[in-house]
Amino acid sequence: MNANAPTSGPHVVVIGGGIAGLAAAHRLVTAGARVTLLEGGDRLGGKLLAGEIAGAPVDLGAESLLARRPEAVALAERVGLADRLQAPATTTASVWSRGELVPMPKGHVMGVPGDGRAVEGLLSAGAVARIGRDLGLPPTEIGEDIAIGAYVAERMGHEVVDRLVEPLLGGVYAGDAYRISMKAAVPALFAAARRHPTLTEAVRAVQQAGAAAPADAAGAGTGLGGTGLGGAVFAGIRGGVGTLPAAVADAVRAAGGTILTRTPVTALRRTGPDGWQVITPQGAHAADGVVLATPAGPAASLLAAHAPAAATELAAVEYASMALVTLAFRRADVLGGPGLPRSGFLVPPVDGHTIKASTFSSQKWRWVTDAAPDLFVLRTSVGRHGEEEQVHREDTDLVDVSLKDLAAATGLAARPVATTVTRWIGGLPQYPVGHLARMERARAAVAGLPGIALAGAAYEGVGIPACIASGGRAADEIIATSKTAHPGAGHSS
């Protein structure tokens, strides 16, 4: 028992030690709950992973926080990382399209332009002309949801999707833009498209409203005062975003919470009208509330006996796998060669290359250069939904194909002094048309169970702020129900 643990308040077990589970645990313990977090693996953080290459600290998982949403920056501040937040040194990116590196166009919403002139450098003259014809097309009937790729292709042509929407939005989800739900992935554009007769007018409305934001941003406010980030869209953390989970875990423990790794949960059992037993190989934990902060599949297994309708919905969620290839070069070898795009480049899958993107970490993040001034560190990503065979290639193959594509795109001929391959198997839930409705049905089915809440990337977006928001929402649901079941609970003693 943690000596600092609250002596009153409900006991809540959080299952899953990714950033959503950690955020839920932090919200719960600071509200006065007694918290036990159980993680089946040997580390915390999920897809946030700090590591090193050739002695240099790097992120081996997610590397940036969307600062337009307040949740991630606010959590970092609350756990003592405010002075380590950094804006990118550069956000100038390119698209490797038709064998050329083209500066990333401006004036679009996740790749959807409000004016064909904004994408003239990337798209063909015919594609630019096709964009202009959108204003003359009759309105498209949009129901409760629609695939963004299919809708944009219908209104503006396939080239916009294949060479801009796909590498941007499809890259965020490691998925297929022709299947991705516009309602889930770009909600501001979806809402505008239902109000305006043409896609062009919808994009312009979003831009004018200041709501043009990637994936799960949804136009939320910032809250960056005092961070030194200013109006940055993205933020990093000195030492890596992968250091955030450990800081949150330390804060949870300091507030009295208990965190156990290598403790997989095998079953949930009801113990009366309001109580639960959380079963692990090491023993059972009695709980007044449970937050299921696991991927959808494990959550479905644990809920099958208690909420079969929810389990069915969750079991249907598909996941994509991807690999990150981190390469360290001698800086002199790189900077003495070709000029590289500032922060990196995206790769349209339609061109048939293996890598999907590359980030030049030493140019994007000051903390990487400060820690290793003699090195040049970059990352490539490989794999999308339906491309499992790419992710499972040998490490040496993934390194070789990354170097081949980098050479073709940038002329880089240097050999790395160190390489690391990190695989995220089943790491990214897919958000096809109808996904949000599916998750609402799952949540409605779970609502019939006392003291159970769901959190994680499957529910409200795959970005770090969305996962943190999901954890916070689950914690608030448990706090609200615990106050009803246990009057006076949820307050620090």
Secondary structure as GFF3:
##gff-version 3
##sequence-region A 1 493
A	DSSP	beta_strand	11	15	.	.	.	ID=ss1
A	DSSP	alpha_helix	19	30	.	.	.	ID=ss2
A	DSSP	beta_strand	34	38	.	.	.	ID=ss3
A	DSSP	beta_strand	50	53	.	.	.	ID=ss4
A	DSSP	beta_strand	56	59	.	.	.	ID=ss5
A	DSSP	beta_strand	65	66	.	.	.	ID=ss6
A	DSSP	alpha_helix	70	78	.	.	.	ID=ss7
A	DSSP	three_ten_helix	82	84	.	.	.	ID=ss8
A	DSSP	beta_strand	85	86	.	.	.	ID=ss9
A	DSSP	beta_strand	93	97	.	.	.	ID=ss10
A	DSSP	beta_strand	100	103	.	.	.	ID=ss11
A	DSSP	beta_strand	108	109	.	.	.	ID=ss12
A	DSSP	beta_strand	112	113	.	.	.	ID=ss13
A	DSSP	three_ten_helix	116	119	.	.	.	ID=ss14
A	DSSP	alpha_helix	125	132	.	.	.	ID=ss15
A	DSSP	three_ten_helix	133	136	.	.	.	ID=ss16
A	DSSP	alpha_helix	148	156	.	.	.	ID=ss17
A	DSSP	alpha_helix	158	160	.	.	.	ID=ss18
A	DSSP	pi_helix	161	170	.	.	.	ID=ss19
A	DSSP	alpha_helix	171	173	.	.	.	ID=ss20
A	DSSP	alpha_helix	182	185	.	.	.	ID=ss21
A	DSSP	alpha_helix	187	195	.	.	.	ID=ss22
A	DSSP	alpha_helix	199	209	.	.	.	ID=ss23
A	DSSP	beta_strand	234	237	.	.	.	ID=ss24
A	DSSP	three_ten_helix	241	243	.	.	.	ID=ss25
A	DSSP	alpha_helix	244	254	.	.	.	ID=ss26
A	DSSP	beta_strand	258	260	.	.	.	ID=ss27
A	DSSP	beta_strand	267	270	.	.	.	ID=ss28
A	DSSP	beta_strand	276	280	.	.	.	ID=ss29
A	DSSP	beta_strand	283	287	.	.	.	ID=ss30
A	DSSP	beta_strand	289	292	.	.	.	ID=ss31
A	DSSP	alpha_helix	296	303	.	.	.	ID=ss32
A	DSSP	alpha_helix	308	315	.	.	.	ID=ss33
A	DSSP	beta_strand	319	330	.	.	.	ID=ss34
A	DSSP	alpha_helix	331	335	.	.	.	ID=ss35
A	DSSP	beta_strand	344	346	.	.	.	ID=ss36
A	DSSP	three_ten_helix	349	351	.	.	.	ID=ss37
A	DSSP	beta_strand	355	359	.	.	.	ID=ss38
A	DSSP	alpha_helix	361	364	.	.	.	ID=ss39
A	DSSP	alpha_helix	366	371	.	.	.	ID=ss40
A	DSSP	beta_strand	375	382	.	.	.	ID=ss41
A	DSSP	alpha_helix	388	391	.	.	.	ID=ss42
A	DSSP	alpha_helix	395	410	.	.	.	ID=ss43
A	DSSP	beta_strand	418	429	.	.	.	ID=ss44
A	DSSP	alpha_helix	435	446	.	.	.	ID=ss45
A	DSSP	beta_strand	452	454	.	.	.	ID=ss46
A	DSSP	alpha_helix	457	460	.	.	.	ID=ss47
A	DSSP	alpha_helix	464	485	.	.	.	ID=ss48
###
